[in-house]
């Protein structure tokens, strides 16, 4: 349910900001679960202890839909306390270069059915069905749909590719990033600032994935770039590969070694 700015009291705003602050802190832990030495058992115990107001506000944050579903799975016994459903990994399997670590976190058979309705409510495709009625202006139609996609965006390579393949996004052409950014800036959406923040993070994630793919290609074929070309981009590589935790740092070390 959207936050009602008109009827909200100052206390409501304070409570909401506190929940968002806490949600961001724990979402950051969730995104780094594969590199935190405390282990998934310890983290999951922290996650299920989060109050309902924090859990319910998570979908408003980038990647928060998966995090909320993970918490609900833990609380309902669908996911063991020391595991995570592979489909809910915050960045996908590719950051787990250590296959043993991936198996350790995800090797279980989740039960089916208990949270079918909850998953339906959180699914981005179902959010997109709530688009406004037919408008006279196609761009307005597209922007409304795109805003819904952004609200449900999750930081995974698969979800990013699905977003970029959406018909409304495809209609924006090669300059989709700048066009969608302008859509948000010129919109009257009540969550305009949140949309802007999520989309900015989406663009950063898209760029980081391009860096990841570029570096993987270099490792597979070191002749793609000269030592000088690689050296000139090391700072950029290090910055964006760090987003992928140990996997990204390991990849950076391999690329850097090619310059020596």
C-alpha positions in Angstrom: 0.0 0.0 0.0 1.3 3.4 -0.9 2.2 5.9 1.8 -0.6 8.5 2.2 1.3 11.8 2.5 -1.9 13.8 2.9 -3.3 12.0 6.0 0.1 11.1 7.6 1.1 12.8 10.9 4.6 13.8 11.8 4.8 10.8 14.0 3.9 8.6 10.9 6.7 10.2 8.9 9.2 9.6 11.7 8.2 6.0 12.0 8.4 5.5 8.3 11.9 7.1 8.1 13.1 4.9 11.0 11.8 1.8 9.3 13.4 2.8 6.0 16.7 3.5 7.7 16.7 0.1 9.5 15.6 -1.6 6.3 18.5 -0.1 4.3 21.0 -1.3 7.0 19.8 -4.9 6.9 19.3 -4.9 3.1 23.0 -4.0 2.8 23.8 -7.0 5.0 21.6 -9.2 2.8 23.5 -8.0 -0.3 26.8 -8.9 1.3 25.7 -12.2 2.9 28.2 -14.2 0.7 31.2 -12.3 2.1 30.3 -11.8 5.7 32.2 -14.2 7.9 29.4 -14.4 10.5 27.7 -16.9 8.3 24.1 -17.3 7.0 22.8 -18.8 10.3 23.7 -15.8 12.3 22.4 -13.4 9.6 19.1 -15.2 9.2 18.5 -15.0 13.0 19.0 -11.2 12.7 16.7 -11.1 9.7 13.7 -12.9 11.2 14.0 -10.7 14.3 13.2 -7.6 12.2 9.9 -5.9 13.2 7.0 -6.2 10.8 7.1 -2.5 9.9 10.6 -2.9 8.6 9.9 -6.1 6.7 6.8 -4.6 5.1 8.7 -1.5 3.8 11.5 -3.5 2.2 9.9 -3.7 -1.2 10.3 0.0 -1.5 14.1 -0.4 -1.5 16.1 -1.7 -4.4 16.4 -5.4 -4.1 14.1 -5.4 -1.1 11.4 -7.6 -2.7 13.7 -10.6 -2.6 14.9 -9.8 0.9 11.3 -9.7 2.2 10.5 -12.9 0.6 13.5 -14.5 2.1 12.5 -13.4 5.6 8.9 -14.7 5.0 10.3 -18.0 3.9 12.4 -18.2 7.1 9.4 -17.3 9.3 7.1 -19.8 7.6 9.7 -22.7 7.7 10.0 -22.9 3.9 13.7 -22.1 4.1 15.9 -23.6 6.8 17.4 -21.1 9.3 20.9 -21.6 7.8 19.9 -21.5 4.1 18.6 -19.3 1.4 16.4 -20.2 -1.7 18.8 -19.9 -4.7 16.1 -17.9 -6.5 16.4 -15.2 -3.8 20.1 -14.7 -3.8 20.6 -11.0 -4.0 23.1 -11.0 -6.9 22.8 -14.4 -8.4 25.1 -17.4 -8.5 27.8 -15.7 -10.6 29.2 -13.9 -7.6 29.7 -17.2 -5.8 32.9 -18.2 -7.6 33.4 -20.8 -4.8 30.9 -23.4 -5.8 31.2 -25.0 -2.3 30.0 -21.7 -0.7 27.0 -21.5 -3.1 26.0 -25.1 -2.3 26.4 -24.5 1.4 24.0 -21.7 1.4 21.4 -23.0 -1.1 21.4 -26.9 -0.9 17.9 -27.6 0.2 14.5 -28.3 -1.3 12.1 -25.6 -0.4 8.5 -26.5 0.3 5.9 -25.3 -2.2 2.6 -23.6 -1.7 2.6 -21.8 1.7 3.6 -18.5 0.3 2.2 -18.8 -3.2 -0.1 -15.7 -2.8 2.7 -13.7 -1.1 5.1 -14.4 -4.0 2.3 -13.4 -6.5 1.9 -10.1 -4.7 5.6 -9.4 -4.8 6.2 -10.5 -8.4 7.1 -7.6 -10.7 5.0 -8.9 -13.5 1.9 -8.8 -11.3 2.8 -5.3 -10.3 2.9 -4.3 -13.9 -0.6 -5.5 -14.4 -1.8 -2.6 -12.2 -1.0 -0.1 -14.9 -3.4 2.8 -15.4 -6.3 2.7 -17.8 -5.6 3.5 -21.5 -4.2 7.0 -21.9 -4.3 9.3 -24.9 -0.6 9.6 -24.9 1.5 6.4 -25.5 4.5 7.9 -23.7 2.4 8.4 -20.6 1.2 4.8 -20.8 4.8 3.6 -21.1 6.1 5.8 -18.2 3.4 4.4 -15.9 4.4 0.8 -16.7 8.1 1.6 -16.5 7.6 3.2 -13.1 5.9 0.0 -11.9 8.8 -2.1 -13.2 11.2 0.2 -11.4 9.3 -0.1 -8.1 9.6 -3.9 -8.3 13.2 -4.0 -9.5 15.6 -6.5 -7.9 19.4 -6.3 -8.2 20.0 -9.5 -10.2 21.4 -9.9 -13.7 18.3 -11.9 -14.8 15.9 -9.2 -13.5 17.9 -6.4 -15.1 17.8 -8.2 -18.5 14.1 -8.7 -18.1 13.6 -5.0 -17.4 15.6 -4.0 -20.4 13.6 -6.3 -22.6 10.2 -4.9 -21.5 8.4 -3.5 -24.5 8.0 -0.1 -22.9 11.7 0.1 -22.1 12.6 -1.1 -25.6 10.5 1.7 -27.0 12.8 4.2 -25.4 15.6 3.2 -27.8 19.4 3.2 -27.2 19.1 6.3 -25.0 16.7 4.5 -22.6 18.6 5.5 -19.5 18.4 9.3 -20.2 14.8 9.0 -21.5 13.6 7.1 -18.4 15.5 9.5 -16.1 13.7 12.4 -17.7 10.4 10.6 -17.4 10.9 10.4 -13.6 12.1 14.0 -13.3 9.1 15.3 -15.2 6.6 13.0 -13.4 4.1 13.8 -10.7 4.5 10.5 -9.0 4.2 10.7 -5.2 7.3 8.4 -4.8 9.3 10.4 -7.4 12.4 10.6 -5.2 12.3 6.9 -4.5 11.9 6.1 -8.2 14.9 8.3 -9.0 17.0 6.6 -6.4 16.1 3.0 -7.5 16.6 3.9 -11.2 20.0 5.4 -10.5 21.0 2.2 -8.7 19.6 0.2 -11.6 21.9 2.1 -14.0 24.9 1.7 -11.7 24.2 -2.1 -11.5 23.8 -2.3 -15.3 27.2 -0.6 -15.7 28.8 -2.8 -13.0 27.6 -5.9 -14.9 29.1 -4.6 -18.1 32.4 -4.2 -16.3 32.1 -7.7 -14.9 31.5 -9.1 -18.4 34.3 -7.1 -19.8 36.8 -8.4 -17.2 35.6 -12.0 -17.7 36.2 -11.6 -21.4 39.7 -10.2 -20.8 40.6 -13.1 -18.5 39.4 -15.6 -21.2 41.3 -13.7 -23.9 44.1 -11.4 -22.5 44.8 -10.2 -26.1 41.5 -8.3 -26.2 43.2 -5.3 -24.5 46.8 -4.2 -24.1 48.5 -3.9 -20.7 48.2 -0.1 -21.1 44.5 -0.2 -21.8 43.9 -2.5 -18.8 46.0 -0.3 -16.5 44.1 2.8 -17.5 40.9 1.2 -16.3 42.0 -0.5 -13.1 40.6 2.1 -10.8 37.2 1.8 -12.6 37.4 -2.0 -12.5 38.2 -2.1 -8.8 35.3 0.2 -7.9 32.6 -1.7 -9.7 33.8 -5.2 -9.2 33.8 -4.6 -5.5 30.0 -4.6 -5.7 30.2 -8.3 -6.2 32.0 -9.1 -3.0 34.8 -11.7 -3.0 33.9 -12.9 -6.5 34.4 -9.4 -7.9 37.6 -8.8 -5.9 39.0 -12.1 -7.1 38.2 -11.2 -10.7 39.9 -7.8 -10.2 43.1 -9.5 -8.9 43.2 -11.7 -12.0 42.8 -8.7 -14.3 45.4 -6.6 -12.4 47.9 -9.4 -12.7 47.8 -9.1 -16.5 49.3 -5.7 -16.2 52.5 -6.9 -14.4 
